[in-house]
Amino acid sequence: MLGIAKMKPEKGVTLSEFPKPIPAEDEVLIKVKVSGICGSDVWLYTLEGPLSDPRLTLPIISSEGNFRYGFISFRNLPAQIT
C-alpha cells in the first residue's frame, strides 16, 4: 500500500510502498479515498515545529492528515458484531 514518509532529514517527503497492515481481532482496515492535510503534515514536509527535533528517528510515517474518508476493506470482527 502507498504511504507518505520522511526518509531523510531534509525538506520533502517520499511516497513509498509499505506492507498492507493485517487487522487484529475486533479491528477493521479502512481504504482511504480522500485525506486532508493538517499542520503536523506541513511540519513533516518542512521539518519545522516539533518535527525539527534532531532526536527524532527516521523514517517517520505520516498519518496523512486528521481528516479521512474511506471504506472498510477488511473486517476481522467476531460473528456477533455486524
C-alpha positions, 0 to 999 in steps of 0.5 A: 500500500502507498504511504507518505514518509520522511526518509531523510532529514531534509525538506520533502517527503517520499511516497513509498510502498509499505506492507498492507497492515493485517487487522487484529481481532475486533479491528477493521482496515479502512481504504482511504479515498480522500485525506486532508492535510493538517499542520503536523503534515506541513511540519513533516514536509518542512521539518519545522515545529516539533518535527525539527527535533534532531532526536527524532528517528527516521523514517517517520510515517505520516498519518496523512492528515486528521481528516479521512474518508474511506471504506472498510476493506477488511473486517476481522470482527467476531460473528456477533458484531455486524 
